[in-house]
Amino acid sequence: MTELAPALLATAALLALAIDRWAGEPPAAWHPVVWMGHGLARLGARLWPLPPLQARLAGAGAWCLGALACAGLAARSEEHTS
């Protein structure tokens, strides 16, 4: 699989660019970056009233939970493709 990885990545990137060129950006309601922005805005509103140290710790914890969720989804999708 390691010999195919660079070619596979290049093909995936070219395919993604072609799809983006053909279909354009998705509507805001379906855009993952917009979803992240809404989630961060809600989190920020809850952290703002906290003292600075608590806000930093809570923000770092939330970031770690988000990263863990992404890693879990990636691992789960890897299980289904193997």
Summary of the structure (lengths in Angstrom):
residues: 82
radius of gyration: 18.1
end to end distance: 11.6
largest distance: 52.0
contacts: 146
relative contact order: 0.05
helix: 83%
strand: 0%
